[in-house]
Amino acid sequence: MSKSTPADQKSAEKTTKSAIKAPSPPAYELRPGQSIELLKELHILTRDGRMNQDSQRKLKQVYHLFQFIEPLLNEISAAQPDINLVDHGAGKSYLGFILYDLFFKPRQDNSHIYGVDTRDDLVQKSRALAAKLGFPRMSFVNLSAAASIASEQLPAHIDIVTALHACNTATDDAIHFALKKKARLVVLVPCCQAEVATIFNKHKGAALAKNALTEIWRHPLHTREFGSQITNVLRCLQLEAHGYQVKVTELIGWEHSMKNELIIATYKDLPRRRPTERLHELLETLGLGEMRDRFFTPV
């Protein structure tokens, strides 16, 4: 009989310890009636129905966002029979499909979700997936957010507008769409927008000579960051100037994404004078007067 060497014993101990410490598959709980096939298509579940740690994190994020939106959807549905929702910059329509599956699918009414995106290949794929899953009250159109404002491919009445990570000025166009359609709810996760930073750079030399406030965005990194921050502040003020109640919070933990700001605006017909004055004053103070047309107000 051969004797085991010290190396063999260490290897066996290591194997035993790793076996003891090996984590069990992560547990997860799906909502009643949720489509397993949809979660597979969205790569939240693997083809054999399993979920790894990354997938579990994705599902947690989905539910977290839905928890913000669900009470508002219930509030709107209590006041009217049907809901029209438009998702701008829909991409693979991740949000639209989840909302349909969790909220719209069980409803026996004419509620409808419209996905808007400029990439025709993604629009076609979303159409095919909706047909495959049997989601008849979902439509997808190949349009920019700006073009959708006047497009007859979308209904005149829209209740909810969403835009998650719609790049550059697409978030602003989604806001303008919501204002024109008199949407009751606007849900935004803003993405990059370089327009304000470009204007800051254009006037930086003259501004530095006369205003110490310019030090806030003097360095290029600060120009970009402060420009992004101010853009979202202006967006919130614009919505408030049109009578919306605005809430700003975090969508998910910072460990998942730096594009983490969630803006939820609910139309309450609030007083408009103060946010309008503040918006105009901020544009003037920061040398952004040329952006008045973008951040337009009722008066």
Residue pairs with C-beta under 8 A, 6 or more apart in sequence:
4 12
25 50
25 51
26 51
26 52
26 53
26 56
28 51
28 56
28 59
30 36
30 39
31 63
31 102
33 105
33 106
34 101
34 102
35 101
35 105
35 133
36 45
36 49
37 132
37 133
38 97
38 98
38 101
38 133
39 45
39 59
40 46
40 47
40 49
41 97
41 129
41 132
41 133
42 92
42 94
42 97
42 98
43 55
43 58
44 51
44 55
44 58
44 59
44 62
45 51
45 55
46 52
46 55
51 59
57 256
61 251
61 252
61 256
62 98
64 251
64 252
65 95
65 251
65 252
65 262
66 98
66 99
66 102
66 103
68 187
68 249
68 262
68 264
69 99
69 187
70 102
70 103
72 160
72 185
72 264
72 266
73 83
73 99
73 103
73 160
76 83
76 159
76 160
76 184
76 185
77 83
77 107
77 111
80 159
81 109
81 110
82 109
82 110
82 111
82 112
83 104
83 111
83 112
83 159
83 160
84 111
84 112
84 114
84 155
84 157
84 158
84 159
84 160
85 96
85 99
85 111
85 112
85 113
85 114
85 158
85 159
85 160
85 161
85 162
86 113
86 114
86 116
86 148
86 154
86 158
86 160
86 161
86 162
86 177
86 181
87 93
87 95
87 96
87 113
87 114
87 115
87 116
87 162
87 163
87 164
88 116
88 145
88 148
88 161
88 162
88 163
88 166
88 170
88 171
88 173
88 174
88 177
89 116
89 117
89 145
89 163
89 164
89 165
89 166
89 167
89 170
89 171
89 174
90 96
90 115
90 116
90 117
90 122
90 126
90 140
91 117
91 119
91 122
91 165
92 122
92 125
92 126
93 115
93 117
93 122
93 126
93 129
93 138
93 140
95 162
95 164
96 113
96 115
96 126
96 138
97 126
97 129
97 130
97 133
97 135
97 138
99 113
100 113
100 135
100 137
100 138
101 135
104 111
104 113
104 137
105 135
110 137
111 137
112 137
112 138
112 139
112 155
113 137
113 138
113 139
114 138
114 139
114 140
114 141
114 154
115 123
115 126
115 138
115 139
115 140
115 141
116 140
116 141
116 143
116 144
116 145
116 148
116 154
117 123
117 126
117 140
117 142
117 143
118 142
118 143
118 144
119 142
120 142
123 140
123 141
123 142
124 140
126 138
126 140
127 140
130 136
130 138
130 140
141 148
141 151
141 153
141 154
143 151
143 153
144 170
144 173
145 163
145 166
145 170
145 171
145 173
145 174
145 177
146 169
146 170
146 173
146 176
148 154
148 173
148 177
149 173
149 176
149 177
149 180
156 181
157 181
157 182
158 177
158 178
158 181
158 183
159 183
159 184
159 185
160 183
160 184
160 185
160 186
160 187
161 174
161 175
161 177
161 178
161 181
161 183
161 185
161 186
161 187
162 174
162 186
162 187
162 188
163 170
163 171
163 174
163 187
163 188
163 189
164 187
164 188
164 189
165 189
165 190
165 191
165 259
166 173
166 174
166 188
166 190
166 191
167 191
167 192
167 193
168 191
168 192
168 193
168 194
168 195
169 193
169 195
169 294
170 191
171 188
171 190
171 191
171 193
171 235
172 193
172 235
172 294
174 186
174 188
175 186
175 188
175 235
175 238
175 239
177 183
178 186
178 265
179 242
182 267
183 267
184 266
184 267
185 264
185 265
185 266
185 267
186 239
186 244
186 263
186 264
186 265
186 266
187 262
187 263
187 264
187 265
188 235
188 262
188 263
188 264
188 265
189 251
189 259
189 260
189 261
189 262
189 263
190 228
190 231
190 232
190 235
190 259
190 261
190 263
191 259
192 228
192 259
193 227
193 228
193 231
194 224
194 227
195 227
195 231
195 291
195 294
196 227
196 228
196 230
196 231
196 234
196 288
196 291
197 217
197 223
197 224
197 226
197 227
197 228
198 227
199 287
199 288
199 290
199 291
200 207
200 217
200 223
200 226
200 227
200 286
200 287
201 223
203 287
204 214
204 217
204 218
204 223
207 213
207 214
207 287
208 214
208 215
208 218
213 285
213 286
216 222
216 226
217 223
217 226
217 227
230 282
230 286
230 288
232 248
232 261
232 263
233 282
234 279
234 282
234 283
234 288
234 291
234 295
235 263
235 295
236 246
236 248
236 263
236 265
237 275
237 278
237 279
237 282
237 295
238 279
238 295
238 296
238 297
239 246
239 263
239 265
240 246
240 270
240 272
240 275
241 272
241 275
241 276
241 279
241 297
241 298
242 272
242 297
242 298
243 267
243 268
243 269
243 270
243 272
244 265
244 266
244 267
244 268
244 270
245 265
245 266
245 267
245 268
245 270
246 263
246 264
246 265
247 263
247 264
247 265
247 266
248 261
248 262
248 263
248 264
249 262
249 264
250 260
250 261
250 262
251 257
251 260
251 261
251 262
252 260
254 260
272 297
272 298
272 299
273 299
276 297
276 298
276 299
279 295
279 297
280 292
280 297
282 288
283 289
283 291
283 292
283 295
